[in-house]
């Protein structure tokens, strides 16, 4: 079975120079190979690191950076200066590099060998000032990069590299990401809209519109036998009332039609090579679909839930930014245990220090976050063009801490807003049979909600139990976009100050890039 990230590599380039003679370079090479092998063998970094040798001249640096740019497997470059490496020789190569960069400030030996250290040892082990020389040129060139400082065998240090590696892979994935919009945005909604051209320029992904009429040929091609097989899979995989299997009932027909919708969407996404999609509850085919059969007879909520669990990005009401961001969240958390989902702030629960926000949607919440085995149910849904019994997976989320994020278009830039949250156990919702989560935003309900609103955050967000804010910090650094982090240290006073300073910074910074 193929492991996540098997198709990707991280390249390691060690900085040195020939001033200290060929023997020193041989030692640099030997140490570097041992370090790369040790990092790979640690099991803490999910992407293979490939040693690309020492760089001892401008030509060598330029060659490896060009090669990295042109190799689809390479998602990023790790640099480390074993000896002193004059930084001017890195300029031409770094000017051309368009892959994420991590500067690792470490050294081969953990301790100073006090009793035996001589000048040969000093000349060889010069990362203490070699890395500062490299750091200077990166700073002068205004290069975005991650700097990791610590001993290379330290698990915590390896985990920092792992975070960046996952984010770099997700960034690579987004550079050929296609999001299909089945229908337009919901009319008159501002926050889910935005500049698709700028999004492609800055974030990499491409967004296309696909009218429902173009989807219908795929719908007609779906074979009844395949639908029957998928329905059987539903009944095997999800808890449900036995009565739901009665083929004479409206409820069974709705499950069957949901399966046909899922197969339709799968066929379209595969044919177009899309990694995500959006839907609109007002654009599902003919208004009188029960008579004509031309379209979906219900919102494809069940299909969206299942496709999200497999890694397809999803955004409701045409929210293409959320669809792309969810794909990125899912991609960088592959292999991690707790799950992620598209969510929406639905309604508020005022309860003192336990005040919280119910996260739900009409239907489309990913079952990866479910605390229990999801139940397949059919209930009436009274919104949009279809007001009809609709199939869905019903569950509540796991308890535990996580991070939610959204990207908004501020007109002159994109802003990533990140909030630490604590998912708590909700009360039963017998009259609202949908998937849901209940969380308290950090630092508390009042401050967290106010800061999100002040930042212009969406009502849609992409949530994960498995990532830390460090993931989003690395993502924003690679993308070169603004990030606001709402956490336990946030105050409204400091947050307002950050918003005002950022406004100035992102206008002035254009002069330096």
Secondary structure, DSSP 8 states (H G I E B T S, - for coil): ---TTTT-EEEEEEE--GGG-HHHHHHHHHHHHHHHHHHHHTS--SSEEEEEEEE-SHHHHHHHHHHHHT-TTEEEEEEEESS---GGGGHHHHHH--SEEEEEE--S-SS--TTT--HHHHHH--HHHHHHHHHHHHHHTT---EEEES-TT-HHHHHHHHHHHHHHHHHHHHTT-EEEEES---TT-STT---HHHHHHHH--EEEEE-HHHHHHHHHH--HHHHHHHHHHHHHHSB--GGGG-TTSHHHHHHHHHHHHHHHHHHHHHHHT-SEEE--TT-SB-TTHHHH--B-SS--HHHHHHHHHTT-EEEGGG-HHHHHHHHHHHHHTTT-SS-EEEEEEEEEE--GGG-EEEEE-SS---GGGBSS--EEEEEEEESSS-EEEEEEEE-BB--EEEEEEEEEE-SSSEEEEEEEEEEE-----TT--S-BEEEEESS-HHHHHHHHHHTT--SEEEEESS--HHHHHHHHHHHT-EEEEE-TT--HHHHHHHHHHHHHHHHHGGGG-
